[in-house]
Amino acid sequence: MSWRLLKSREASGFPSTECSLLLSEPEMVKENTVENTVDILGPPQSSAPVTTTVIDIRGETAVPDHIVWSLFNTIFLNWCCLGFMAFAYSSRDRKMVGDVIGAQTYASTAKCLNICALVLGLLLTTVCVVLLVIAYTTAYSMILKVMKESGGYH
């Protein structure tokens, strides 16, 4: 049994991207590129049972390298050089070589160093700002006290 199904064409003359065919039993389908048709050749000729093979192709595992976060910590919050160490672990060398396990280990280390750098940086920056404010207000109050005791500018 042979059937022929012509591909539909739109008004512009270009072939349509949709061409659906419903087969009730397994049949061989061959596309004739010269005539732009699809030929149905019928069921396979062998009586052997149909076997299927499943091939599992692992895609490239996405390993975050945290390089932007490390660069931010290196430039802005580099207390104790943690941002620079995180930047060193965030390099993409392991990923480029294809060492997925090594890249995941380096990414985990970079993430921990980035978290430590961020927390330590925010805490130390806040403490420094608070200490500066306290120091300036204390110095200002001492200057005002000395000026009152001495009676003004001399």
CORLINQUI-V708566 format. One record per residue. N is the residue number from 0. RES is the residue in one letter. OMEGA is omega in radians with two decimals (* if undefined). Layout:
n = [N,N]
res = [RES,RES]
omega = [OMEGA,OMEGA]
This chain:
n = [0,1,2,3,4,5,6,7,8,9,10,11,12,13,14,15,16,17,18,19,20,21,22,23,24,25,26,27,28,29,30,31,32,33,34,35,36,37,38,39,40,41,42,43,44,45,46,47,48,49,50,51,52,53,54,55,56,57,58,59,60,61,62,63,64,65,66,67,68,69,70,71,72,73,74,75,76,77,78,79,80,81,82,83,84,85,86,87,88,89,90,91,92,93,94,95,96,97,98,99,100,101,102,103,104,105,106,107,108,109,110,111,112,113,114,115,116,117,118,119,120,121,122,123,124,125,126,127,128,129,130,131,132,133,134,135,136,137,138,139,140,141,142,143,144,145,146,147,148,149,150,151,152,153]
res = [M,S,W,R,L,L,K,S,R,E,A,S,G,F,P,S,T,E,C,S,L,L,L,S,E,P,E,M,V,K,E,N,T,V,E,N,T,V,D,I,L,G,P,P,Q,S,S,A,P,V,T,T,T,V,I,D,I,R,G,E,T,A,V,P,D,H,I,V,W,S,L,F,N,T,I,F,L,N,W,C,C,L,G,F,M,A,F,A,Y,S,S,R,D,R,K,M,V,G,D,V,I,G,A,Q,T,Y,A,S,T,A,K,C,L,N,I,C,A,L,V,L,G,L,L,L,T,T,V,C,V,V,L,L,V,I,A,Y,T,T,A,Y,S,M,I,L,K,V,M,K,E,S,G,G,Y,H]
omega = [-3.14,3.13,3.12,3.14,3.12,3.07,-3.14,3.12,3.09,-3.10,-3.10,3.14,3.11,3.14,3.11,-3.14,-3.13,3.04,-3.08,-3.10,3.14,3.14,-3.10,3.09,-3.09,3.14,3.11,3.12,3.14,3.13,3.10,-3.06,-3.12,-3.11,-3.13,3.13,3.08,3.12,3.04,-3.02,3.13,-3.11,3.11,-3.06,-3.11,3.13,3.13,3.12,-3.12,3.10,3.11,3.10,3.11,3.10,3.14,3.13,3.12,3.06,3.11,-3.12,-3.14,3.12,3.11,-3.12,3.06,-3.05,3.14,3.10,3.13,3.11,3.08,3.14,3.12,-3.06,-2.98,-3.02,-3.01,3.05,3.10,3.12,3.12,3.11,3.12,3.10,3.08,3.10,3.11,3.11,-3.12,-3.11,-3.03,-3.11,-3.10,-3.13,-3.12,3.13,-3.13,3.12,-3.05,-3.13,3.10,3.12,3.11,3.11,3.13,3.14,3.11,3.11,3.12,3.13,3.12,3.13,3.11,3.11,3.11,3.13,-3.13,-3.12,-3.14,3.12,3.12,3.13,-3.10,3.09,3.11,3.12,3.12,3.13,3.12,3.12,3.09,3.12,3.11,-3.14,3.14,3.13,3.08,3.12,3.14,3.13,3.09,3.12,3.10,3.12,3.12,-3.14,3.10,-3.13,-3.09,3.08,3.09,-3.13,3.06,*]
